[in-house]
């Protein structure tokens, strides 16, 4: 670790105590936001006293997790969280996972459980961040703009530099927060997929373990039943996203894609109660006031997820935006990622 990097760490921690600089196994820095452990009841009204699954890794509760403050860039096949950069895009799921894990033990692609924990914290604290969801600006606040790093076309801004927007683009409305969870570029998340519509997850936040098998054939994928229990994939009565987008137990009709406002996600009458785990993982709404954030699903084959939306999505983008309709091979200029770290 160089003296310059030491000085960077001291400067960041002195000005923003919930921020720190973590170094990979080559001594290269990333600016991270430290998120203390909380219970489901802390972020979901009427929720249980259980620790939110984002803070349970390999059966052990973690006092905190670290989330990249910025959408990541890639240097020498490693992901880094640094300000005022053009975020890396045109990466598929497996590439994003590899770039994150190449940094060493504890590093991983931000998981869906971690993303959901942040989104629910925002909702509970009454602040949903804005962002670059309207060609360099926020659709609801046109005066809020970032610094352009790429054009969408000949006349419109596409991506903006990481963290270049106002503090309203940070998750807590403050410069100490996590930037660009709403728009700029979509972000792959680990630990969640659908397979022929069936909702499947990797238990708790075990997808945060460096090297966790998240391949199509991994035996770590588990389905979820109406009680919230994790069950074997393919078990009758497991919860699914149907076509059109709706929470169901049994698929009907032709497999395919659909969308819905996340806040008003339809629930089939066969489901008496949406289990808490779906709400805790941001896979079903846990309240109201979610804005126009959208969910996209596809019940045909394996589909992984990216979140947040990108620069042209306007009101459907946001911290509860979920696109679960793409295969893991999807790669284009509107999809990036961010890494995270657990000790």
Backbone as numpy.savetxt, mean C-alpha at the origin, in Angstrom:
# Nx Ny Nz CAx CAy CAz Cx Cy Cz
29.51 3.37 6.80 28.67 4.55 6.80 29.56 5.80 6.80
29.36 6.72 5.86 30.21 7.89 5.77 29.80 8.93 6.79
30.71 9.86 7.07 30.39 10.95 7.99 29.25 11.80 7.45
29.18 11.94 6.11 28.08 12.69 5.53 26.75 12.03 5.81
26.72 10.71 5.74 25.48 10.00 6.02 25.15 10.07 7.51
26.16 10.04 8.36 25.94 10.24 9.80 25.27 11.58 10.05
25.79 12.62 9.38 25.24 13.96 9.55 23.81 14.03 9.05
23.53 13.33 7.93 22.17 13.28 7.41 21.22 12.66 8.43
21.62 11.55 9.03 20.78 10.88 10.02 20.49 11.79 11.21
21.52 12.45 11.73 21.35 13.35 12.87 20.44 14.51 12.52
20.61 15.05 11.32 19.79 16.19 10.90 18.33 15.80 10.77
18.07 14.65 10.15 16.69 14.20 9.97 16.02 13.94 11.31
16.70 13.23 12.20 16.11 12.88 13.49 15.93 14.10 14.39
16.81 15.09 14.25 16.69 16.30 15.08 15.49 17.14 14.66
15.23 17.20 13.36 14.14 18.04 12.86 12.79 17.32 12.89
12.81 15.99 12.75 11.56 15.21 12.72 11.79 13.91 13.48
11.51 13.90 14.78 11.85 12.74 15.63 11.22 11.42 15.19
10.11 11.46 14.46 9.50 10.21 13.99 10.10 9.74 12.67
11.06 10.50 12.14 11.78 10.11 10.93 13.17 9.64 11.32
13.73 8.79 10.48 15.11 8.36 10.69 15.73 8.02 9.34
17.01 7.80 9.35 17.71 7.32 8.17 18.20 5.91 8.48
17.74 4.94 7.69 18.19 3.56 7.82 19.13 3.24 6.66
20.10 2.40 6.94 21.12 2.07 5.95 20.99 0.61 5.54
21.16 0.35 4.25 21.13 -1.03 3.79 22.47 -1.70 4.08
22.63 -2.93 3.62 23.86 -3.65 3.98 25.08 -3.19 3.18
24.90 -2.17 2.35 26.03 -1.50 1.71 26.29 -0.12 2.31
25.50 0.22 3.34 25.68 1.51 3.99 25.02 2.67 3.28
24.10 2.38 2.35 23.40 3.44 1.62 22.11 3.82 2.34
21.79 5.13 2.37 20.70 5.61 3.21 19.33 5.61 2.54
18.30 5.46 3.37 16.91 5.71 2.99 16.24 6.45 4.13
15.47 7.47 3.80 14.73 8.21 4.82 13.41 7.49 5.07
13.17 7.16 6.34 12.05 6.33 6.72 11.20 7.01 7.79
9.94 6.64 7.85 9.03 7.13 8.89 8.72 5.96 9.83
8.93 6.19 11.11 8.73 5.17 12.14 7.27 5.20 12.60
6.59 4.07 12.46 5.17 3.97 12.82 5.04 3.07 14.06
4.65 3.64 15.21 4.51 2.83 16.42 3.33 1.87 16.34
3.47 0.76 17.04 2.43 -0.27 17.10 1.11 0.29 17.63
0.00 -0.18 17.06 -1.30 0.17 17.60 -2.27 -1.00 17.45
-3.37 -0.92 18.16 -4.41 -1.94 18.12 -5.43 -1.61 17.03
-6.18 -2.64 16.64 -7.23 -2.42 15.66 -8.24 -1.41 16.20
-8.53 -1.47 17.48 -9.49 -0.53 18.08 -9.01 0.91 18.04
-7.71 1.11 17.87 -7.17 2.47 17.79 -7.50 3.13 16.47
-7.80 2.33 15.45 -8.04 2.91 14.12 -9.41 2.55 13.54
-10.09 1.57 14.14 -11.43 1.20 13.68 -12.39 1.30 14.86
-13.36 2.18 14.76 -14.34 2.35 15.84 -15.07 1.04 16.08
-15.06 0.59 17.34 -15.68 -0.67 17.69 -14.84 -1.88 17.39
-13.60 -1.66 16.96 -12.71 -2.76 16.64 -12.20 -3.49 17.86
-11.58 -4.63 17.64 -11.08 -5.45 18.74 -9.82 -4.85 19.35
-9.42 -5.42 20.47 -8.20 -4.99 21.15 -6.96 -5.68 20.58
-7.11 -6.43 19.53 -5.99 -7.13 18.92 -5.02 -6.14 18.28
-3.76 -6.47 18.33 -2.76 -5.67 17.63 -3.03 -5.72 16.14
-2.90 -4.58 15.48 -3.11 -4.57 14.03 -2.11 -5.53 13.40
-2.55 -6.31 12.40 -1.67 -7.34 11.82 -0.38 -6.80 11.21
-0.32 -5.53 10.86 0.91 -4.96 10.30 2.08 -5.03 11.27
1.77 -5.19 12.57 2.81 -5.20 13.60 3.09 -6.60 14.14
2.61 -7.63 13.44 2.86 -9.01 13.85 3.61 -9.71 12.72
4.86 -10.05 12.98 5.72 -10.66 11.97 6.27 -11.96 12.52
5.97 -13.07 11.84 6.42 -14.39 12.27 6.01 -14.68 13.72
4.81 -14.25 14.08 4.27 -14.51 15.40 4.76 -13.58 16.49
5.60 -12.63 16.15 6.19 -11.71 17.13 5.63 -10.31 16.90
5.16 -9.66 17.96 4.70 -8.29 17.85 5.88 -7.33 17.79
5.81 -6.41 16.83 6.86 -5.41 16.65 6.39 -4.09 17.24
7.27 -3.43 17.96 6.91 -2.15 18.57 6.71 -1.06 17.52
7.32 -1.24 16.36 7.16 -0.26 15.30 7.59 -0.89 13.96
7.15 -0.26 12.91 7.59 -0.60 11.56 8.12 0.68 10.93
8.94 0.53 9.90 9.49 1.69 9.20 9.00 1.67 7.76
8.44 2.79 7.32 7.91 2.92 5.97 8.71 3.97 5.22
9.07 3.67 3.97 9.76 4.66 3.16 8.96 5.96 3.13
9.63 7.05 3.43 8.97 8.35 3.41 8.56 8.74 2.00
9.32 8.23 1.04 9.10 8.61 -0.36 8.95 7.37 -1.24
8.21 7.52 -2.33 8.20 6.48 -3.35 9.64 6.24 -3.79
9.97 5.00 -4.08 11.37 4.62 -4.20 11.97 4.85 -5.59
13.27 5.10 -5.58 14.08 5.03 -6.77 14.87 3.73 -6.70
15.57 3.38 -7.77 16.39 2.17 -7.79 17.79 2.53 -8.25
18.78 2.14 -7.45 20.20 2.30 -7.79 20.87 0.94 -7.61
21.52 0.45 -8.65 22.19 -0.85 -8.59 21.25 -1.94 -8.08
20.04 -1.96 -8.61 19.04 -2.98 -8.29 18.62 -2.96 -6.82
18.72 -1.79 -6.18 18.27 -1.63 -4.79 17.38 -0.41 -4.67
16.39 -0.53 -3.82 15.39 0.53 -3.65 15.83 1.52 -2.58
15.58 2.82 -2.85 15.95 3.85 -1.88 14.85 4.90 -1.78
14.69 5.41 -0.56 13.71 6.44 -0.24 14.43 7.77 -0.05
14.35 8.62 -1.07 15.06 9.89 -1.06 14.17 10.98 -1.65
14.32 12.22 -1.19 13.45 13.30 -1.67 13.88 13.85 -3.02
12.91 14.47 -3.70 13.14 15.21 -4.94 13.74 14.33 -6.04
13.24 13.11 -6.14 13.67 12.17 -7.16 12.48 11.79 -8.05
12.78 11.35 -9.26 11.75 10.78 -10.13 11.56 9.33 -9.71
10.38 8.97 -9.17 10.21 7.60 -8.67 10.38 6.56 -9.77
10.94 5.43 -9.40 11.12 4.35 -10.37 9.75 3.77 -10.75
9.55 3.60 -12.01 8.31 3.01 -12.51 8.66 1.92 -13.52
7.64 1.41 -14.18 7.81 0.33 -15.15 8.49 -0.87 -14.51
8.02 -1.24 -13.32 8.49 -2.43 -12.63 7.29 -3.35 -12.39
7.49 -4.65 -12.56 6.42 -5.58 -12.22 6.51 -5.94 -10.74
5.57 -6.74 -10.25 5.53 -7.05 -8.83 6.81 -7.72 -8.36
7.26 -8.73 -9.06 8.43 -9.48 -8.61 9.70 -8.63 -8.63
9.80 -7.70 -9.59 10.94 -6.80 -9.61 10.93 -5.86 -8.41
9.75 -5.30 -8.10 9.64 -4.40 -6.96 10.00 -5.11 -5.66
9.55 -6.34 -5.53 9.88 -7.14 -4.35 11.38 -7.40 -4.27
11.99 -7.74 -5.39 13.42 -8.04 -5.41 14.25 -6.80 -5.10
13.93 -5.67 -5.71 14.67 -4.44 -5.44 14.62 -4.07 -3.96
13.48 -4.32 -3.32 13.33 -4.02 -1.89 14.17 -4.97 -1.05
14.13 -6.26 -1.37 14.81 -7.27 -0.55 16.32 -7.30 -0.78
16.77 -6.77 -1.91 18.20 -6.74 -2.19 18.98 -5.90 -1.17
18.28 -5.08 -0.40 18.94 -4.19 0.56 19.44 -4.90 1.81
18.95 -6.13 2.06 19.41 -6.88 3.22 18.25 -7.30 4.11
18.57 -8.01 5.17 17.55 -8.54 6.08 16.69 -7.43 6.67
15.39 -7.70 6.75 14.45 -6.75 7.31 13.78 -5.88 6.26
14.45 -5.72 5.12 13.89 -4.91 4.04 12.92 -5.73 3.20
11.85 -5.07 2.76 10.83 -5.77 1.99 9.98 -4.77 1.23
9.26 -5.26 0.25 8.26 -4.46 -0.43 7.16 -4.13 0.57
6.77 -2.85 0.65 5.69 -2.48 1.56 4.52 -3.42 1.36
3.99 -3.92 2.46 2.91 -4.89 2.37 1.54 -4.22 2.39
0.55 -4.97 1.95 -0.82 -4.46 2.02 -1.24 -4.20 3.46
-0.80 -5.05 4.39 -1.13 -4.84 5.80 -0.56 -3.51 6.29
0.66 -3.19 5.90 1.27 -1.92 6.30 0.55 -0.74 5.66
0.25 -0.87 4.38 -0.49 0.21 3.70 -1.83 0.46 4.40
-2.55 -0.62 4.68 -3.87 -0.48 5.31 -3.77 0.16 6.69
-2.73 -0.20 7.45 -2.54 0.40 8.78 -2.40 1.91 8.67
-1.63 2.38 7.70 -1.44 3.82 7.51 -2.75 4.47 7.07
-3.45 3.85 6.13 -4.71 4.43 5.64 -5.73 4.54 6.76
-5.84 3.50 7.57 -6.81 3.54 8.69 -6.41 4.58 9.72
-5.11 4.73 9.96 -4.65 5.77 10.88 -5.06 7.14 10.37
-4.90 7.36 9.06 -5.31 8.64 8.46 -6.80 8.88 8.69
-7.61 7.87 8.40 -9.06 8.01 8.54 -9.44 8.33 9.98
-8.86 7.58 10.92 -9.19 7.79 12.33 -8.78 9.17 12.81
-7.70 9.69 12.27 -7.21 11.00 12.69 -7.78 12.14 11.87
-8.73 11.82 11.02 -9.50 12.86 10.34 -8.77 13.58 9.23
-7.75 12.95 8.65 -7.03 13.60 7.57 -6.66 12.60 6.50
-7.24 12.75 5.31 -6.88 11.91 4.17 -5.99 12.75 3.25
-4.76 12.31 3.02 -3.83 13.13 2.25 -4.28 13.32 0.81
-3.96 14.49 0.28 -4.15 14.76 -1.14 -2.86 14.40 -1.87
-2.81 14.68 -3.18 -1.61 14.32 -3.92 -1.71 14.63 -5.40
-0.74 14.16 -6.15 -0.70 14.35 -7.59 -1.63 13.36 -8.27
-2.89 13.73 -8.36 -3.86 12.86 -9.02 -4.56 13.55 -10.19
-4.04 14.73 -10.55 -4.63 15.46 -11.67 -3.54 16.20 -12.44
-2.64 15.42 -13.03 -1.60 15.96 -13.89 -0.73 17.01 -13.20
-0.12 16.58 -12.09 0.80 17.43 -11.36 0.21 18.16 -10.19
-1.11 18.10 -10.06 -1.81 18.81 -8.98 -2.82 17.87 -8.34
-3.48 18.35 -7.30 -4.58 17.59 -6.70 -5.90 18.03 -7.32
-6.77 17.09 -7.63 -8.01 17.41 -8.32 -8.91 18.32 -7.50
-8.79 18.25 -6.17 -9.66 19.05 -5.31 -9.00 20.33 -4.82
-7.73 20.51 -5.15 -7.00 21.70 -4.71 -5.95 22.01 -5.78
-6.40 22.67 -6.85 -5.55 22.86 -8.03 -4.29 23.66 -7.74
-4.28 24.43 -6.64 -3.10 25.21 -6.30 -2.00 24.35 -5.69
-2.32 23.10 -5.32 -1.33 22.20 -4.74 -0.64 21.43 -5.85
0.64 21.72 -6.05 1.37 21.12 -7.16 2.72 20.60 -6.69
3.27 19.66 -7.46 4.61 19.16 -7.21 5.54 19.58 -8.34
6.81 19.20 -8.23 7.82 19.55 -9.23 7.88 18.46 -10.30
7.60 18.82 -11.52 7.49 17.85 -12.61 8.79 17.08 -12.83
8.66 15.76 -13.02 9.80 14.94 -13.44 9.54 14.24 -14.76
8.27 14.18 -15.19 7.95 13.58 -16.50 6.62 14.13 -16.98
6.43 14.07 -18.29 5.18 14.51 -18.90 4.28 13.31 -19.16
2.99 13.52 -18.98 2.02 12.49 -19.33 1.83 12.43 -20.84
1.80 13.60 -21.46 1.76 13.71 -22.91 2.40 15.04 -23.27
2.14 15.54 -24.44 2.82 16.75 -24.89 2.41 18.00 -24.12
1.29 17.93 -23.43 0.77 19.14 -22.78 0.54 19.01 -21.28
0.57 17.79 -20.75 0.19 17.59 -19.35 1.32 16.95 -18.55
1.40 17.36 -17.28 2.40 16.81 -16.36 1.99 15.39 -15.97
2.98 14.52 -15.83 2.76 13.18 -15.31 3.30 13.07 -13.89
4.44 12.44 -13.74 5.03 12.26 -12.41 5.62 13.57 -11.89
5.66 13.66 -10.56 6.37 14.77 -9.91 7.42 14.17 -8.98
8.38 15.00 -8.57 9.47 14.54 -7.71 8.95 14.10 -6.35
9.57 13.08 -5.80 9.16 12.53 -4.51 9.21 13.60 -3.42
8.09 13.74 -2.70 8.04 14.68 -1.59 8.04 16.14 -1.99
7.80 16.43 -3.29 7.88 17.82 -3.74 6.58 18.59 -3.55
5.52 17.90 -3.20 4.25 18.57 -2.98 4.17 19.20 -1.60
3.06 19.88 -1.30 2.88 20.49 0.02 2.65 19.44 1.11
2.62 19.88 2.35 2.47 18.95 3.48 1.12 18.24 3.45
0.15 18.78 2.75 -1.15 18.10 2.61 -1.02 16.83 1.78
0.16 16.59 1.17 0.41 15.36 0.43 1.11 14.33 1.30
1.32 14.65 2.56 1.88 13.70 3.52 0.76 13.08 4.33
0.97 11.86 4.83 -0.14 11.11 5.43 -0.70 11.77 6.68
0.13 12.57 7.37 -0.32 13.22 8.60 -0.48 14.72 8.47
-0.40 15.23 7.23 -0.54 16.67 7.01 0.62 17.47 7.54
1.76 16.84 7.69 2.93 17.48 8.27 4.17 17.02 7.51
5.22 17.83 7.54 6.44 17.48 6.80 7.10 16.21 7.32
6.70 15.75 8.51 7.26 14.52 9.07 6.60 13.26 8.51
5.59 13.42 7.66 4.79 12.28 7.24 5.33 11.52 6.05
4.57 10.51 5.64 4.85 9.69 4.47 4.20 10.37 3.27
4.99 10.64 2.23 4.50 11.41 1.09 3.99 10.53 -0.05
3.01 11.09 -0.76 2.57 10.57 -2.06 1.86 9.22 -1.99
1.12 8.99 -0.90 0.27 7.79 -0.85 -1.00 7.97 -1.67
-1.27 9.20 -2.09 -2.39 9.51 -2.97 -1.80 9.98 -4.30
-1.89 9.13 -5.31 -1.48 9.54 -6.63 0.01 9.49 -6.88
0.44 10.24 -7.87 1.77 10.27 -8.46 2.03 8.97 -9.22
2.34 7.86 -8.53 2.37 6.56 -9.19 1.72 5.53 -8.28
1.06 4.56 -8.89 0.55 3.42 -8.13 1.71 2.70 -7.46
1.42 1.98 -6.37 2.48 1.27 -5.64 2.08 -0.18 -5.40
2.93 -1.09 -5.92 2.73 -2.51 -5.62 2.78 -2.73 -4.11
1.94 -3.63 -3.61 1.99 -4.04 -2.21 2.02 -5.56 -2.15
2.70 -6.09 -1.13 2.84 -7.52 -0.97 1.83 -8.11 0.01
1.75 -9.43 0.02 0.96 -10.14 1.01 -0.52 -10.25 0.73
-0.97 -9.81 -0.44 -2.38 -9.90 -0.81 -2.49 -10.19 -2.30
-3.45 -11.05 -2.64 -3.78 -11.30 -4.03 -5.20 -11.85 -4.10
-5.72 -11.98 -5.30 -6.91 -12.81 -5.52 -6.54 -13.89 -6.54
-7.16 -15.02 -6.39 -6.99 -16.13 -7.33 -8.37 -16.59 -7.75
-8.70 -16.31 -9.00 -10.05 -16.57 -9.50 -11.10 -15.95 -8.58
-10.81 -14.74 -8.15 -11.72 -13.96 -7.31 -11.56 -14.18 -5.83
-10.98 -15.32 -5.41 -10.85 -15.61 -3.99 -9.81 -14.69 -3.35
-10.19 -14.04 -2.27 -9.29 -13.15 -1.53 -8.29 -14.01 -0.76
-7.01 -13.77 -0.99 -5.97 -14.54 -0.33 -4.92 -13.60 0.26
-4.44 -13.94 1.44 -3.43 -13.13 2.13 -2.36 -14.05 2.70
-1.23 -13.46 3.03 -0.20 -14.13 3.82 -0.39 -13.64 5.25
-0.44 -14.55 6.21 -0.87 -14.26 7.57 -0.16 -13.06 8.18
-0.95 -12.25 8.92 -0.45 -11.08 9.64 0.41 -10.23 8.70
1.66 -9.95 9.13 2.57 -9.22 8.25 3.78 -10.09 7.91
3.55 -11.38 7.74 4.65 -12.28 7.40 5.22 -12.01 6.01
4.48 -11.28 5.18 5.03 -10.89 3.89 6.17 -9.89 4.04
6.35 -9.36 5.26 7.45 -8.44 5.54 8.76 -9.17 5.81
8.71 -10.48 5.95 9.94 -11.25 6.18 10.71 -11.30 4.87
11.96 -10.85 4.89 12.76 -10.83 3.69 12.82 -12.22 3.06
12.47 -12.31 1.79 12.51 -13.57 1.08 11.25 -14.40 1.17
10.21 -13.90 1.83 8.95 -14.65 1.92 8.46 -15.05 0.53
8.07 -16.29 0.38 7.61 -16.81 -0.90 6.23 -16.25 -1.24
6.19 -15.36 -2.21 4.92 -14.80 -2.67 4.67 -15.15 -4.13
5.25 -16.25 -4.57 5.03 -16.71 -5.95 3.61 -17.23 -6.10
3.24 -17.47 -7.34 1.89 -17.96 -7.62 1.61 -19.28 -6.93
2.64 -20.12 -6.77 2.45 -21.45 -6.21 2.76 -21.54 -4.72
3.05 -20.42 -4.07 3.40 -20.44 -2.65 2.28 -21.05 -1.81
2.68 -21.85 -0.83 1.69 -22.45 0.09 1.35 -21.51 1.24
1.95 -20.33 1.26 1.67 -19.37 2.33 0.36 -18.62 2.11
-0.15 -18.62 0.90 -1.41 -17.92 0.63 -2.56 -18.63 1.33
-3.38 -17.83 2.02 -4.55 -18.36 2.73 -5.80 -17.58 2.34
-6.91 -18.30 2.23 -8.20 -17.67 2.00 -8.78 -17.21 3.35
-9.91 -16.53 3.30 -10.55 -15.98 4.49 -12.02 -16.36 4.47
-12.55 -16.81 5.61 -13.98 -17.10 5.67 -14.72 -15.97 6.39
-16.03 -16.12 6.50 -16.84 -15.04 7.06 -16.52 -14.75 8.52
-15.96 -15.73 9.23 -15.59 -15.50 10.63 -14.29 -14.72 10.75
-13.58 -14.59 9.63 -12.28 -13.94 9.65 -11.12 -14.90 9.78
-11.41 -16.18 9.85 -10.35 -17.19 9.97 -9.63 -17.36 8.64
-8.34 -17.63 8.73 -7.57 -17.97 7.54 -7.73 -19.46 7.27
-8.10 -19.80 6.06 -8.43 -21.17 5.69 -7.70 -21.56 4.42
-7.75 -22.82 4.09 -7.09 -23.31 2.89 -7.74 -22.71 1.64
-6.93 -22.27 0.68 -7.51 -21.77 -0.57 -8.44 -22.80 -1.20
-9.53 -22.29 -1.75 -10.49 -23.17 -2.40 -11.55 -23.74 -1.49
-11.47 -23.45 -0.18 -12.48 -23.94 0.75 -13.83 -23.30 0.44
-14.88 -24.10 0.47 -16.22 -23.58 0.21 -16.56 -22.48 1.20
-17.17 -21.42 0.70 -17.59 -20.32 1.56 -16.53 -19.26 1.78
-15.37 -19.43 1.17 -14.34 -18.39 1.31 -14.82 -17.09 0.66
-14.28 -15.97 1.13 -14.72 -14.67 0.62 -14.00 -14.34 -0.69
-14.76 -13.71 -1.58 -14.27 -13.44 -2.93 -14.76 -12.07 -3.39
-14.09 -11.55 -4.41 -14.60 -10.40 -5.16 -15.18 -10.94 -6.46
-16.47 -10.70 -6.66 -17.13 -11.20 -7.85 -17.08 -10.21 -9.00
-17.75 -10.59 -10.09 -17.89 -9.72 -11.25 -19.38 -9.54 -11.53
-19.94 -8.32 -11.39 -19.26 -7.06 -11.07 -18.69 -7.05 -9.65
-17.85 -6.05 -9.36 -17.15 -5.99 -8.08 -18.13 -6.00 -6.92
-18.03 -7.06 -6.13 -18.93 -7.26 -5.00 -18.32 -8.31 -4.10
-18.46 -8.16 -2.78 -17.97 -9.16 -1.85 -18.97 -10.31 -1.79
-18.51 -11.53 -2.13 -19.41 -12.68 -2.24 -18.75 -13.91 -1.64
-19.55 -14.94 -1.46 -19.04 -16.26 -1.11 -18.98 -17.18 -2.31
-19.87 -16.97 -3.24 -19.96 -17.83 -4.42 -19.92 -16.98 -5.68
-19.04 -17.33 -6.59 -18.94 -16.60 -7.84 -20.04 -17.04 -8.79
-20.61 -16.09 -9.49 -21.62 -16.37 -10.50 -21.24 -15.61 -11.76
-21.76 -16.03 -12.88 -21.53 -15.32 -14.12 -20.14 -15.55 -14.68
-19.76 -14.71 -15.62 -18.49 -14.84 -16.32 -17.38 -14.14 -15.54
-16.24 -14.80 -15.32 -15.12 -14.12 -14.65 -14.70 -12.88 -15.43
-14.29 -11.85 -14.70 -13.87 -10.62 -15.37 -13.64 -9.50 -14.40
-13.48 -8.30 -14.93 -13.09 -7.14 -14.13 -14.28 -6.24 -13.83
-14.15 -5.51 -12.75 -15.17 -4.55 -12.37 -14.60 -3.54 -11.41
-15.42 -2.59 -10.99 -14.97 -1.56 -10.07 -16.14 -1.06 -9.25
-15.78 -0.38 -8.15 -16.79 0.16 -7.25 -16.16 1.26 -6.43
-16.95 2.20 -5.98 -16.49 3.06 -4.90 -16.13 2.18 -3.72
-14.96 2.40 -3.13 -14.54 1.54 -2.03 -15.50 1.67 -0.85
-15.92 2.88 -0.54 -16.79 3.10 0.62 -18.12 2.38 0.48
-18.59 2.21 -0.75 -19.89 1.57 -0.97 -19.74 0.20 -1.62
-18.62 -0.47 -1.36 -18.40 -1.81 -1.90 -19.61 -2.70 -1.60
-20.29 -3.22 -2.62 -21.47 -4.07 -2.36 -21.08 -5.36 -1.65
-21.98 -5.83 -0.79 -21.78 -7.08 -0.05 -22.98 -7.97 -0.31
-22.72 -9.20 -0.74 -23.81 -10.13 -1.03 -24.61 -10.45 0.23
-25.89 -10.69 0.04 -26.78 -10.96 1.18 -26.42 -12.24 1.92
-25.64 -13.13 1.30 -25.23 -14.36 1.97 -24.19 -14.11 3.06
-23.62 -12.91 3.09 -22.60 -12.55 4.10 -23.27 -11.71 5.17
-23.46 -12.28 6.33 -24.15 -11.58 7.41 -23.29 -10.46 8.00
-22.00 -10.72 8.13 -21.09 -9.75 8.73 -19.76 -9.76 7.98
-19.29 -8.60 7.59 -17.96 -8.51 6.99 -16.93 -8.66 8.10
-16.03 -9.62 8.01 -15.10 -9.84 9.12 -14.12 -8.69 9.29
-13.71 -8.52 10.55 -12.82 -7.41 10.91 -11.53 -7.44 10.12
-11.01 -8.63 9.83 -9.73 -8.72 9.16 -9.76 -8.04 7.79
-10.88 -8.13 7.07 -10.97 -7.47 5.77 -10.89 -5.95 5.94
-11.51 -5.43 6.99 -11.46 -4.00 7.24 -10.06 -3.57 7.69
-9.45 -4.39 8.54 -8.10 -4.06 9.04 -7.08 -4.08 7.93
-7.32 -4.88 6.89 -6.39 -4.99 5.77 -6.78 -4.09 4.60
-7.74 -3.21 4.81 -8.12 -2.28 3.76 -8.74 -2.95 2.55
-9.37 -4.10 2.77 -9.99 -4.85 1.68 -11.50 -4.71 1.67
-12.03 -4.06 2.69 -13.44 -3.70 2.79 -13.51 -2.44 3.65
-14.48 -1.58 3.42 -14.50 -0.31 4.15 -14.73 -0.49 5.64
-14.03 0.33 6.42 -14.14 0.28 7.88 -14.86 1.51 8.43
-15.50 2.24 7.57 -16.20 3.45 8.00 -16.61 4.27 6.80
-16.96 5.50 7.06 -17.39 6.41 6.01 -16.38 7.55 5.90
-16.65 8.45 4.97 -15.74 9.58 4.78 -14.49 9.21 4.01
-14.59 8.20 3.13 -13.44 7.71 2.39 -13.26 8.42 1.05
-14.04 9.47 0.82 -13.92 10.19 -0.43 -14.38 9.34 -1.59
-13.80 9.59 -2.76 -14.20 8.86 -3.95 -13.29 7.71 -4.29
-12.45 7.27 -3.34 -11.48 6.20 -3.61 -12.19 4.97 -4.18
-11.53 4.34 -5.15 -12.14 3.22 -5.87 -11.41 1.92 -5.60
-12.13 0.82 -5.80 -11.55 -0.52 -5.81 -11.81 -1.14 -7.18
-10.77 -1.76 -7.74 -10.87 -2.47 -9.01 -10.51 -3.93 -8.76
-11.29 -4.84 -9.33 -11.06 -6.27 -9.11 -11.16 -7.02 -10.44
-10.64 -8.25 -10.43 -10.76 -9.12 -11.59 -10.80 -10.56 -11.08
-11.86 -11.27 -11.41 -12.06 -12.62 -10.88 -11.53 -13.71 -11.80
-10.68 -13.33 -12.74 -10.13 -14.28 -13.71 -8.64 -14.47 -13.44
-8.25 -15.61 -12.87 -6.85 -15.92 -12.66 -6.23 -15.22 -11.46
-4.88 -15.24 -11.40 -4.17 -14.59 -10.30 -4.04 -13.09 -10.56
-4.37 -12.30 -9.54 -4.30 -10.84 -9.63 -3.64 -10.31 -8.36
-2.62 -9.46 -8.54 -1.97 -8.82 -7.41 -2.43 -7.37 -7.33
-1.89 -6.63 -6.37 -2.49 -5.33 -6.08 -1.46 -4.21 -6.06
-1.91 -3.06 -6.54 -1.20 -1.82 -6.27 -2.20 -0.80 -5.75
-1.69 0.17 -5.00 -2.55 1.07 -4.26 -2.18 2.53 -4.51
-3.11 3.43 -4.19 -2.85 4.86 -4.21 -3.34 5.60 -5.43
-3.33 4.95 -6.60 -3.67 5.63 -7.84 -2.47 6.36 -8.43
-2.68 6.99 -9.60 -1.57 7.74 -10.17 -2.04 9.08 -10.69
-1.19 9.75 -11.49 -1.33 11.18 -11.73 -2.59 11.61 -12.47
-3.32 10.71 -13.08 -4.51 11.11 -13.84 -5.82 10.59 -13.26
-5.78 10.00 -12.07 -6.94 9.28 -11.56 -7.98 10.17 -10.89
-7.66 11.39 -10.60 -8.53 12.36 -9.90 -9.15 11.75 -8.65
-10.49 11.86 -8.50 -11.11 11.50 -7.22 -11.02 10.02 -6.86
-10.94 9.06 -7.79 -10.79 7.65 -7.37 -9.47 7.34 -6.67
-8.44 8.19 -6.84 -7.15 7.96 -6.18 -7.24 8.31 -4.70
-6.35 7.72 -3.91 -6.32 8.02 -2.48 -5.77 6.86 -1.68
-5.69 7.05 -0.37 -5.07 6.03 0.47 -5.89 4.74 0.54
-7.18 4.80 0.19 -7.99 3.59 0.17 -8.18 3.04 -1.24
-7.57 3.68 -2.24 -7.63 3.17 -3.60 -6.94 1.80 -3.66
-7.59 0.85 -4.30 -7.05 -0.49 -4.45 -7.31 -0.99 -5.86
-6.24 -1.25 -6.60 -6.39 -1.91 -7.89 -5.88 -3.33 -7.73
-6.80 -4.25 -7.60 -6.47 -5.66 -7.46 -6.79 -6.44 -8.71
-6.61 -5.80 -9.88 -7.06 -6.43 -11.12 -5.94 -6.81 -12.07
-4.68 -6.63 -11.65 -3.57 -6.83 -12.59 -2.77 -8.10 -12.29
-2.28 -8.76 -13.33 -1.34 -9.87 -13.10 -0.01 -9.34 -12.59
0.78 -10.21 -11.99 2.05 -9.79 -11.40 3.05 -9.29 -12.45
2.81 -9.60 -13.69 3.72 -9.17 -14.76 3.47 -7.75 -15.24
2.41 -7.10 -14.77 2.07 -5.76 -15.23 3.20 -4.78 -14.94
3.53 -3.96 -15.92 4.62 -2.99 -15.77 4.36 -1.83 -16.71
4.22 -0.62 -16.14 4.09 0.56 -17.00 4.48 1.81 -16.21
4.46 2.94 -16.89 4.99 4.18 -16.32 4.18 4.72 -15.15
3.01 4.14 -14.91 2.18 4.60 -13.80 2.27 3.73 -12.57
3.19 2.74 -12.55 3.30 1.84 -11.40 4.72 1.89 -10.84
4.83 2.18 -9.54 6.09 2.13 -8.82 5.93 1.32 -7.54
6.66 1.72 -6.50 6.60 0.96 -5.25 7.36 1.72 -4.17
7.26 1.23 -2.94 8.12 1.73 -1.86 8.47 0.56 -0.95
9.66 0.57 -0.44 10.12 -0.48 0.47 9.80 -0.10 1.91
9.89 -1.08 2.78 9.67 -0.88 4.21 10.68 -1.76 4.95
10.70 -1.61 6.28 11.71 -2.32 7.08 11.12 -2.72 8.42
11.42 -3.96 8.85 11.12 -4.40 10.20 12.39 -4.95 10.81
12.58 -4.71 12.09 13.77 -5.18 12.76 13.66 -6.66 13.09
